């Protein structure tokens, strides 16, 4: 459901919430594997490798979900 702030922004797919999704830390580029539900719910995290606090804004979450949706068809 889109609200007035996001307009017609795509929702994060519920079918990926239980799936392992991969993405890279933008600071150190380590490959991270997290459940879709974790990605949906966080706004920032501390990378275990570089110890940097990394923001994960909605647009980045959408890109992660869209990439995995293309892979699973």
PyMOL Python script that loads the backbone (N, CA, C, O; Angstrom):
from pymol import cmd

cmd.read_pdbstr("""\
ATOM      1  N   UNK A   1       0.843  -1.168   0.000  1.00  0.00           N
ATOM      2  CA  UNK A   1       0.000   0.000   0.000  1.00  0.00           C
ATOM      3  C   UNK A   1       0.891   1.235   0.000  1.00  0.00           C
ATOM      4  O   UNK A   1       1.725   1.401   0.891  1.00  0.00           O
ATOM      5  N   UNK A   2       0.720   2.096  -0.990  1.00  0.00           N
ATOM      6  CA  UNK A   2       1.540   3.304  -1.107  1.00  0.00           C
ATOM      7  C   UNK A   2       0.901   4.418  -0.299  1.00  0.00           C
ATOM      8  O   UNK A   2      -0.319   4.578  -0.290  1.00  0.00           O
ATOM      9  N   UNK A   3       1.740   5.186   0.379  1.00  0.00           N
ATOM     10  CA  UNK A   3       1.215   6.343   1.094  1.00  0.00           C
ATOM     11  C   UNK A   3       1.589   7.605   0.335  1.00  0.00           C
ATOM     12  O   UNK A   3       2.248   7.531  -0.702  1.00  0.00           O
ATOM     13  N   UNK A   4       1.180   8.754   0.834  1.00  0.00           N
ATOM     14  CA  UNK A   4       1.408   9.999   0.105  1.00  0.00           C
ATOM     15  C   UNK A   4       2.893  10.334  -0.028  1.00  0.00           C
ATOM     16  O   UNK A   4       3.287  10.995  -0.988  1.00  0.00           O
ATOM     17  N   UNK A   5       3.719   9.893   0.911  1.00  0.00           N
ATOM     18  CA  UNK A   5       5.147  10.184   0.845  1.00  0.00           C
ATOM     19  C   UNK A   5       5.801   9.448  -0.321  1.00  0.00           C
ATOM     20  O   UNK A   5       6.597  10.038  -1.051  1.00  0.00           O
ATOM     21  N   UNK A   6       5.477   8.166  -0.505  1.00  0.00           N
ATOM     22  CA  UNK A   6       6.106   7.360  -1.533  1.00  0.00           C
ATOM     23  C   UNK A   6       5.345   7.369  -2.844  1.00  0.00           C
ATOM     24  O   UNK A   6       5.849   6.878  -3.855  1.00  0.00           O
ATOM     25  N   UNK A   7       4.125   7.925  -2.844  1.00  0.00           N
ATOM     26  CA  UNK A   7       3.351   7.956  -4.078  1.00  0.00           C
ATOM     27  C   UNK A   7       3.046   6.562  -4.547  1.00  0.00           C
ATOM     28  O   UNK A   7       2.416   5.786  -3.828  1.00  0.00           O
ATOM     29  N   UNK A   8       3.484   6.230  -5.747  1.00  0.00           N
ATOM     30  CA  UNK A   8       3.218   4.919  -6.325  1.00  0.00           C
ATOM     31  C   UNK A   8       4.410   3.973  -6.189  1.00  0.00           C
ATOM     32  O   UNK A   8       4.592   3.086  -7.023  1.00  0.00           O
ATOM     33  N   UNK A   9       5.215   4.151  -5.159  1.00  0.00           N
ATOM     34  CA  UNK A   9       6.400   3.310  -4.964  1.00  0.00           C
ATOM     35  C   UNK A   9       5.998   1.849  -4.823  1.00  0.00           C
ATOM     36  O   UNK A   9       4.974   1.527  -4.221  1.00  0.00           O
ATOM     37  N   UNK A  10       6.813   0.979  -5.383  1.00  0.00           N
ATOM     38  CA  UNK A  10       6.564  -0.451  -5.305  1.00  0.00           C
ATOM     39  C   UNK A  10       6.742  -0.935  -3.872  1.00  0.00           C
ATOM     40  O   UNK A  10       7.654  -0.504  -3.166  1.00  0.00           O
ATOM     41  N   UNK A  11       5.866  -1.829  -3.456  1.00  0.00           N
ATOM     42  CA  UNK A  11       6.002  -2.435  -2.133  1.00  0.00           C
ATOM     43  C   UNK A  11       7.059  -3.534  -2.201  1.00  0.00           C
ATOM     44  O   UNK A  11       7.297  -4.113  -3.260  1.00  0.00           O
ATOM     45  N   UNK A  12       7.679  -3.810  -1.077  1.00  0.00           N
ATOM     46  CA  UNK A  12       8.643  -4.902  -1.002  1.00  0.00           C
ATOM     47  C   UNK A  12       7.867  -6.218  -1.024  1.00  0.00           C
ATOM     48  O   UNK A  12       6.924  -6.391  -0.252  1.00  0.00           O
ATOM     49  N   UNK A  13       8.245  -7.125  -1.881  1.00  0.00           N
ATOM     50  CA  UNK A  13       7.505  -8.366  -2.114  1.00  0.00           C
ATOM     51  C   UNK A  13       7.493  -9.273  -0.889  1.00  0.00           C
ATOM     52  O   UNK A  13       8.544  -9.655  -0.374  1.00  0.00           O
ATOM     53  N   UNK A  14       6.294  -9.611  -0.432  1.00  0.00           N
ATOM     54  CA  UNK A  14       6.139 -10.521   0.706  1.00  0.00           C
ATOM     55  C   UNK A  14       6.726 -11.897   0.426  1.00  0.00           C
ATOM     56  O   UNK A  14       7.162 -12.581   1.351  1.00  0.00           O
ATOM     57  N   UNK A  15       6.742 -12.308  -0.823  1.00  0.00           N
ATOM     58  CA  UNK A  15       7.220 -13.661  -1.132  1.00  0.00           C
ATOM     59  C   UNK A  15       8.727 -13.818  -0.927  1.00  0.00           C
ATOM     60  O   UNK A  15       9.240 -14.937  -0.944  1.00  0.00           O
ATOM     61  N   UNK A  16       9.433 -12.714  -0.734  1.00  0.00           N
ATOM     62  CA  UNK A  16      10.878 -12.794  -0.474  1.00  0.00           C
ATOM     63  C   UNK A  16      11.224 -12.645   1.005  1.00  0.00           C
ATOM     64  O   UNK A  16      12.400 -12.705   1.364  1.00  0.00           O
ATOM     65  N   UNK A  17      10.236 -12.454   1.861  1.00  0.00           N
ATOM     66  CA  UNK A  17      10.523 -12.221   3.280  1.00  0.00           C
ATOM     67  C   UNK A  17      11.252 -13.385   3.940  1.00  0.00           C
ATOM     68  O   UNK A  17      12.076 -13.158   4.826  1.00  0.00           O
ATOM     69  N   UNK A  18      10.977 -14.627   3.536  1.00  0.00           N
ATOM     70  CA  UNK A  18      11.628 -15.797   4.132  1.00  0.00           C
ATOM     71  C   UNK A  18      12.834 -16.271   3.333  1.00  0.00           C
ATOM     72  O   UNK A  18      13.446 -17.283   3.674  1.00  0.00           O
ATOM     73  N   UNK A  19      13.179 -15.549   2.273  1.00  0.00           N
ATOM     74  CA  UNK A  19      14.297 -15.941   1.411  1.00  0.00           C
ATOM     75  C   UNK A  19      15.592 -15.263   1.854  1.00  0.00           C
ATOM     76  O   UNK A  19      15.575 -14.151   2.381  1.00  0.00           O
ATOM     77  N   UNK A  20      16.713 -15.947   1.632  1.00  0.00           N
ATOM     78  CA  UNK A  20      18.023 -15.341   1.847  1.00  0.00           C
ATOM     79  C   UNK A  20      18.324 -14.449   0.645  1.00  0.00           C
ATOM     80  O   UNK A  20      18.347 -14.913  -0.495  1.00  0.00           O
ATOM     81  N   UNK A  21      18.552 -13.175   0.910  1.00  0.00           N
ATOM     82  CA  UNK A  21      18.876 -12.211  -0.135  1.00  0.00           C
ATOM     83  C   UNK A  21      20.314 -11.753   0.069  1.00  0.00           C
ATOM     84  O   UNK A  21      20.774 -11.625   1.204  1.00  0.00           O
ATOM     85  N   UNK A  22      21.018 -11.506  -1.019  1.00  0.00           N
ATOM     86  CA  UNK A  22      22.410 -11.076  -0.929  1.00  0.00           C
ATOM     87  C   UNK A  22      22.554  -9.641  -1.424  1.00  0.00           C
ATOM     88  O   UNK A  22      21.867  -9.206  -2.348  1.00  0.00           O
ATOM     89  N   UNK A  23      23.459  -8.931  -0.786  1.00  0.00           N
ATOM     90  CA  UNK A  23      23.818  -7.580  -1.188  1.00  0.00           C
ATOM     91  C   UNK A  23      25.185  -7.277  -0.599  1.00  0.00           C
ATOM     92  O   UNK A  23      25.678  -8.018   0.252  1.00  0.00           O
ATOM     93  N   UNK A  24      25.798  -6.190  -1.049  1.00  0.00           N
ATOM     94  CA  UNK A  24      27.139  -5.833  -0.575  1.00  0.00           C
ATOM     95  C   UNK A  24      27.089  -4.646   0.369  1.00  0.00           C
ATOM     96  O   UNK A  24      26.278  -3.734   0.208  1.00  0.00           O
ATOM     97  N   UNK A  25      27.967  -4.677   1.352  1.00  0.00           N
ATOM     98  CA  UNK A  25      28.160  -3.501   2.192  1.00  0.00           C
ATOM     99  C   UNK A  25      28.726  -2.412   1.282  1.00  0.00           C
ATOM    100  O   UNK A  25      29.718  -2.647   0.591  1.00  0.00           O
ATOM    101  N   UNK A  26      28.120  -1.233   1.267  1.00  0.00           N
ATOM    102  CA  UNK A  26      28.633  -0.182   0.390  1.00  0.00           C
ATOM    103  C   UNK A  26      29.989   0.369   0.828  1.00  0.00           C
ATOM    104  O   UNK A  26      30.654   1.050   0.047  1.00  0.00           O
ATOM    105  N   UNK A  27      30.403   0.091   2.040  1.00  0.00           N
ATOM    106  CA  UNK A  27      31.687   0.597   2.542  1.00  0.00           C
ATOM    107  C   UNK A  27      32.847  -0.345   2.193  1.00  0.00           C
ATOM    108  O   UNK A  27      33.844   0.073   1.604  1.00  0.00           O
ATOM    109  N   UNK A  28      32.699  -1.633   2.571  1.00  0.00           N
ATOM    110  CA  UNK A  28      33.815  -2.572   2.400  1.00  0.00           C
ATOM    111  C   UNK A  28      33.554  -3.617   1.321  1.00  0.00           C
ATOM    112  O   UNK A  28      34.450  -4.390   0.983  1.00  0.00           O
ATOM    113  N   UNK A  29      32.344  -3.649   0.779  1.00  0.00           N
ATOM    114  CA  UNK A  29      31.942  -4.532  -0.317  1.00  0.00           C
ATOM    115  C   UNK A  29      31.891  -6.008   0.039  1.00  0.00           C
ATOM    116  O   UNK A  29      31.880  -6.856  -0.854  1.00  0.00           O
ATOM    117  N   UNK A  30      31.861  -6.331   1.328  1.00  0.00           N
ATOM    118  CA  UNK A  30      31.687  -7.718   1.731  1.00  0.00           C
ATOM    119  C   UNK A  30      30.273  -8.151   1.329  1.00  0.00           C
ATOM    120  O   UNK A  30      29.330  -7.363   1.401  1.00  0.00           O
ATOM    121  N   UNK A  31      30.141  -9.401   0.910  1.00  0.00           N
ATOM    122  CA  UNK A  31      28.854  -9.946   0.532  1.00  0.00           C
ATOM    123  C   UNK A  31      28.071 -10.304   1.798  1.00  0.00           C
ATOM    124  O   UNK A  31      28.561 -11.048   2.648  1.00  0.00           O
ATOM    125  N   UNK A  32      26.872  -9.777   1.915  1.00  0.00           N
ATOM    126  CA  UNK A  32      26.014 -10.030   3.068  1.00  0.00           C
ATOM    127  C   UNK A  32      24.817 -10.867   2.627  1.00  0.00           C
ATOM    128  O   UNK A  32      24.290 -10.668   1.532  1.00  0.00           O
ATOM    129  N   UNK A  33      24.391 -11.789   3.464  1.00  0.00           N
ATOM    130  CA  UNK A  33      23.223 -12.620   3.205  1.00  0.00           C
ATOM    131  C   UNK A  33      22.273 -12.440   4.380  1.00  0.00           C
ATOM    132  O   UNK A  33      22.604 -12.770   5.519  1.00  0.00           O
ATOM    133  N   UNK A  34      21.097 -11.916   4.090  1.00  0.00           N
ATOM    134  CA  UNK A  34      20.094 -11.653   5.127  1.00  0.00           C
ATOM    135  C   UNK A  34      18.721 -12.040   4.609  1.00  0.00           C
ATOM    136  O   UNK A  34      18.478 -12.018   3.402  1.00  0.00           O
ATOM    137  N   UNK A  35      17.827 -12.392   5.513  1.00  0.00           N
ATOM    138  CA  UNK A  35      16.438 -12.678   5.150  1.00  0.00           C
ATOM    139  C   UNK A  35      15.778 -11.403   4.646  1.00  0.00           C
ATOM    140  O   UNK A  35      16.101 -10.300   5.089  1.00  0.00           O
ATOM    141  N   UNK A  36      14.847 -11.574   3.709  1.00  0.00           N
ATOM    142  CA  UNK A  36      14.106 -10.432   3.189  1.00  0.00           C
ATOM    143  C   UNK A  36      13.383  -9.663   4.278  1.00  0.00           C
ATOM    144  O   UNK A  36      13.295  -8.437   4.210  1.00  0.00           O
ATOM    145  N   UNK A  37      12.861 -10.362   5.287  1.00  0.00           N
ATOM    146  CA  UNK A  37      12.161  -9.689   6.387  1.00  0.00           C
ATOM    147  C   UNK A  37      13.117  -8.796   7.176  1.00  0.00           C
ATOM    148  O   UNK A  37      12.711  -7.739   7.659  1.00  0.00           O
ATOM    149  N   UNK A  38      14.376  -9.204   7.314  1.00  0.00           N
ATOM    150  CA  UNK A  38      15.374  -8.385   8.015  1.00  0.00           C
ATOM    151  C   UNK A  38      15.645  -7.114   7.210  1.00  0.00           C
ATOM    152  O   UNK A  38      15.686  -6.015   7.762  1.00  0.00           O
ATOM    153  N   UNK A  39      15.828  -7.278   5.912  1.00  0.00           N
ATOM    154  CA  UNK A  39      16.105  -6.126   5.047  1.00  0.00           C
ATOM    155  C   UNK A  39      14.936  -5.145   5.094  1.00  0.00           C
ATOM    156  O   UNK A  39      15.144  -3.933   5.155  1.00  0.00           O
ATOM    157  N   UNK A  40      13.720  -5.658   5.068  1.00  0.00           N
ATOM    158  CA  UNK A  40      12.537  -4.803   5.105  1.00  0.00           C
ATOM    159  C   UNK A  40      12.469  -3.998   6.396  1.00  0.00           C
ATOM    160  O   UNK A  40      12.084  -2.829   6.372  1.00  0.00           O
ATOM    161  N   UNK A  41      12.832  -4.598   7.512  1.00  0.00           N
ATOM    162  CA  UNK A  41      12.571  -3.981   8.812  1.00  0.00           C
ATOM    163  C   UNK A  41      13.655  -3.032   9.325  1.00  0.00           C
ATOM    164  O   UNK A  41      13.373  -2.205  10.192  1.00  0.00           O
ATOM    165  N   UNK A  42      14.866  -3.125   8.823  1.00  0.00           N
ATOM    166  CA  UNK A  42      15.939  -2.285   9.369  1.00  0.00           C
ATOM    167  C   UNK A  42      16.072  -0.975   8.586  1.00  0.00           C
ATOM    168  O   UNK A  42      15.676  -0.884   7.424  1.00  0.00           O
ATOM    169  N   UNK A  43      16.630   0.014   9.240  1.00  0.00           N
ATOM    170  CA  UNK A  43      16.954   1.268   8.549  1.00  0.00           C
ATOM    171  C   UNK A  43      18.462   1.455   8.459  1.00  0.00           C
ATOM    172  O   UNK A  43      18.959   2.151   7.573  1.00  0.00           O
ATOM    173  N   UNK A  44      19.183   0.832   9.380  1.00  0.00           N
ATOM    174  CA  UNK A  44      20.644   0.857   9.350  1.00  0.00           C
ATOM    175  C   UNK A  44      21.156  -0.389  10.072  1.00  0.00           C
ATOM    176  O   UNK A  44      20.429  -1.022  10.838  1.00  0.00           O
ATOM    177  N   UNK A  45      22.408  -0.726   9.818  1.00  0.00           N
ATOM    178  CA  UNK A  45      23.021  -1.880  10.461  1.00  0.00           C
ATOM    179  C   UNK A  45      24.509  -1.637  10.593  1.00  0.00           C
ATOM    180  O   UNK A  45      25.071  -0.776   9.917  1.00  0.00           O
ATOM    181  N   UNK A  46      25.142  -2.399  11.466  1.00  0.00           N
ATOM    182  CA  UNK A  46      26.589  -2.330  11.641  1.00  0.00           C
ATOM    183  C   UNK A  46      27.198  -3.515  10.901  1.00  0.00           C
ATOM    184  O   UNK A  46      26.918  -4.669  11.227  1.00  0.00           O
ATOM    185  N   UNK A  47      28.026  -3.228   9.912  1.00  0.00           N
ATOM    186  CA  UNK A  47      28.674  -4.275   9.137  1.00  0.00           C
ATOM    187  C   UNK A  47      29.636  -5.039  10.041  1.00  0.00           C
ATOM    188  O   UNK A  47      30.452  -4.444  10.746  1.00  0.00           O
ATOM    189  N   UNK A  48      29.528  -6.367  10.010  1.00  0.00           N
ATOM    190  CA  UNK A  48      30.386  -7.192  10.855  1.00  0.00           C
ATOM    191  C   UNK A  48      31.849  -7.136  10.435  1.00  0.00           C
ATOM    192  O   UNK A  48      32.738  -7.354  11.258  1.00  0.00           O
ATOM    193  N   UNK A  49      32.105  -6.848   9.167  1.00  0.00           N
ATOM    194  CA  UNK A  49      33.493  -6.830   8.683  1.00  0.00           C
ATOM    195  C   UNK A  49      34.173  -5.491   8.950  1.00  0.00           C
ATOM    196  O   UNK A  49      35.239  -5.447   9.564  1.00  0.00           O
ATOM    197  N   UNK A  50      33.560  -4.394   8.490  1.00  0.00           N
ATOM    198  CA  UNK A  50      34.229  -3.097   8.602  1.00  0.00           C
ATOM    199  C   UNK A  50      33.780  -2.299   9.825  1.00  0.00           C
ATOM    200  O   UNK A  50      34.351  -1.250  10.127  1.00  0.00           O
ATOM    201  N   UNK A  51      32.766  -2.790  10.524  1.00  0.00           N
ATOM    202  CA  UNK A  51      32.252  -2.162  11.739  1.00  0.00           C
ATOM    203  C   UNK A  51      31.633  -0.782  11.519  1.00  0.00           C
ATOM    204  O   UNK A  51      31.414  -0.041  12.477  1.00  0.00           O
ATOM    205  N   UNK A  52      31.349  -0.433  10.257  1.00  0.00           N
ATOM    206  CA  UNK A  52      30.705   0.840   9.940  1.00  0.00           C
ATOM    207  C   UNK A  52      29.192   0.699  10.072  1.00  0.00           C
ATOM    208  O   UNK A  52      28.624  -0.348   9.759  1.00  0.00           O
ATOM    209  N   UNK A  53      28.551   1.764  10.536  1.00  0.00           N
ATOM    210  CA  UNK A  53      27.098   1.808  10.534  1.00  0.00           C
ATOM    211  C   UNK A  53      26.656   2.234   9.144  1.00  0.00           C
ATOM    212  O   UNK A  53      27.063   3.286   8.651  1.00  0.00           O
ATOM    213  N   UNK A  54      25.827   1.419   8.517  1.00  0.00           N
ATOM    214  CA  UNK A  54      25.406   1.617   7.134  1.00  0.00           C
ATOM    215  C   UNK A  54      23.902   1.850   7.102  1.00  0.00           C
ATOM    216  O   UNK A  54      23.137   1.053   7.644  1.00  0.00           O
ATOM    217  N   UNK A  55      23.477   2.934   6.471  1.00  0.00           N
ATOM    218  CA  UNK A  55      22.048   3.165   6.256  1.00  0.00           C
ATOM    219  C   UNK A  55      21.575   2.339   5.075  1.00  0.00           C
ATOM    220  O   UNK A  55      22.298   2.170   4.094  1.00  0.00           O
ATOM    221  N   UNK A  56      20.360   1.829   5.175  1.00  0.00           N
ATOM    222  CA  UNK A  56      19.772   1.079   4.075  1.00  0.00           C
ATOM    223  C   UNK A  56      18.417   1.724   3.766  1.00  0.00           C
ATOM    224  O   UNK A  56      17.386   1.278   4.269  1.00  0.00           O
ATOM    225  N   UNK A  57      18.423   2.779   2.935  1.00  0.00           N
ATOM    226  CA  UNK A  57      17.177   3.481   2.625  1.00  0.00           C
ATOM    227  C   UNK A  57      16.254   2.644   1.741  1.00  0.00           C
ATOM    228  O   UNK A  57      16.665   1.641   1.157  1.00  0.00           O
ATOM    229  N   UNK A  58      15.011   3.077   1.659  1.00  0.00           N
ATOM    230  CA  UNK A  58      13.983   2.326   0.948  1.00  0.00           C
ATOM    231  C   UNK A  58      14.371   2.043  -0.505  1.00  0.00           C
ATOM    232  O   UNK A  58      14.131   0.942  -0.999  1.00  0.00           O
ATOM    233  N   UNK A  59      14.958   3.002  -1.184  1.00  0.00           N
ATOM    234  CA  UNK A  59      15.362   2.794  -2.578  1.00  0.00           C
ATOM    235  C   UNK A  59      16.375   1.674  -2.721  1.00  0.00           C
ATOM    236  O   UNK A  59      16.314   0.910  -3.684  1.00  0.00           O
ATOM    237  N   UNK A  60      17.302   1.559  -1.786  1.00  0.00           N
ATOM    238  CA  UNK A  60      18.283   0.474  -1.810  1.00  0.00           C
ATOM    239  C   UNK A  60      17.610  -0.869  -1.541  1.00  0.00           C
ATOM    240  O   UNK A  60      17.954  -1.880  -2.153  1.00  0.00           O
ATOM    241  N   UNK A  61      16.641  -0.868  -0.614  1.00  0.00           N
ATOM    242  CA  UNK A  61      15.887  -2.098  -0.330  1.00  0.00           C
ATOM    243  C   UNK A  61      15.132  -2.552  -1.581  1.00  0.00           C
ATOM    244  O   UNK A  61      15.122  -3.738  -1.912  1.00  0.00           O
ATOM    245  N   UNK A  62      14.504  -1.604  -2.268  1.00  0.00           N
ATOM    246  CA  UNK A  62      13.784  -1.935  -3.499  1.00  0.00           C
ATOM    247  C   UNK A  62      14.714  -2.571  -4.523  1.00  0.00           C
ATOM    248  O   UNK A  62      14.352  -3.555  -5.168  1.00  0.00           O
ATOM    249  N   UNK A  63      15.908  -2.013  -4.672  1.00  0.00           N
ATOM    250  CA  UNK A  63      16.872  -2.552  -5.638  1.00  0.00           C
ATOM    251  C   UNK A  63      17.258  -3.988  -5.283  1.00  0.00           C
ATOM    252  O   UNK A  63      17.367  -4.833  -6.172  1.00  0.00           O
ATOM    253  N   UNK A  64      17.465  -4.272  -4.004  1.00  0.00           N
ATOM    254  CA  UNK A  64      17.808  -5.632  -3.565  1.00  0.00           C
ATOM    255  C   UNK A  64      16.656  -6.581  -3.883  1.00  0.00           C
ATOM    256  O   UNK A  64      16.870  -7.660  -4.436  1.00  0.00           O
ATOM    257  N   UNK A  65      15.429  -6.175  -3.528  1.00  0.00           N
ATOM    258  CA  UNK A  65      14.260  -7.020  -3.772  1.00  0.00           C
ATOM    259  C   UNK A  65      14.026  -7.216  -5.272  1.00  0.00           C
ATOM    260  O   UNK A  65      13.755  -8.333  -5.711  1.00  0.00           O
ATOM    261  N   UNK A  66      14.127  -6.158  -6.050  1.00  0.00           N
ATOM    262  CA  UNK A  66      13.896  -6.266  -7.501  1.00  0.00           C
ATOM    263  C   UNK A  66      14.912  -7.196  -8.154  1.00  0.00           C
ATOM    264  O   UNK A  66      14.552  -7.993  -9.021  1.00  0.00           O
ATOM    265  N   UNK A  67      16.188  -7.103  -7.743  1.00  0.00           N
ATOM    266  CA  UNK A  67      17.218  -7.970  -8.307  1.00  0.00           C
ATOM    267  C   UNK A  67      16.898  -9.441  -8.015  1.00  0.00           C
ATOM    268  O   UNK A  67      17.039 -10.290  -8.896  1.00  0.00           O
ATOM    269  N   UNK A  68      16.473  -9.742  -6.797  1.00  0.00           N
ATOM    270  CA  UNK A  68      16.157 -11.119  -6.454  1.00  0.00           C
ATOM    271  C   UNK A  68      14.873 -11.602  -7.104  1.00  0.00           C
ATOM    272  O   UNK A  68      14.752 -12.784  -7.426  1.00  0.00           O
ATOM    273  N   UNK A  69      13.915 -10.714  -7.302  1.00  0.00           N
ATOM    274  CA  UNK A  69      12.685 -11.095  -8.000  1.00  0.00           C
ATOM    275  C   UNK A  69      12.984 -11.484  -9.443  1.00  0.00           C
ATOM    276  O   UNK A  69      12.378 -12.415  -9.974  1.00  0.00           O
ATOM    277  N   UNK A  70      13.918 -10.773 -10.080  1.00  0.00           N
ATOM    278  CA  UNK A  70      14.313 -11.127 -11.456  1.00  0.00           C
ATOM    279  C   UNK A  70      14.992 -12.503 -11.485  1.00  0.00           C
ATOM    280  O   UNK A  70      14.824 -13.259 -12.442  1.00  0.00           O
ATOM    281  N   UNK A  71      15.750 -12.822 -10.444  1.00  0.00           N
ATOM    282  CA  UNK A  71      16.444 -14.109 -10.402  1.00  0.00           C
ATOM    283  C   UNK A  71      15.491 -15.286 -10.216  1.00  0.00           C
ATOM    284  O   UNK A  71      15.703 -16.359 -10.780  1.00  0.00           O
ATOM    285  N   UNK A  72      14.430 -15.078  -9.414  1.00  0.00           N
ATOM    286  CA  UNK A  72      13.499 -16.176  -9.140  1.00  0.00           C
ATOM    287  C   UNK A  72      12.365 -16.229 -10.160  1.00  0.00           C
ATOM    288  O   UNK A  72      11.607 -17.199 -10.196  1.00  0.00           O
ATOM    289  N   UNK A  73      12.245 -15.194 -10.988  1.00  0.00           N
ATOM    290  CA  UNK A  73      11.254 -15.175 -12.057  1.00  0.00           C
ATOM    291  C   UNK A  73       9.909 -14.822 -11.657  1.00  0.00           C
ATOM    292  O   UNK A  73       9.007 -14.780 -12.494  1.00  0.00           O
TER     293      UNK A  73
END
""", "prot")
cmd.dss("prot")
cmd.show_as("cartoon", "prot")
cmd.util.cbc("prot")
cmd.orient("prot")
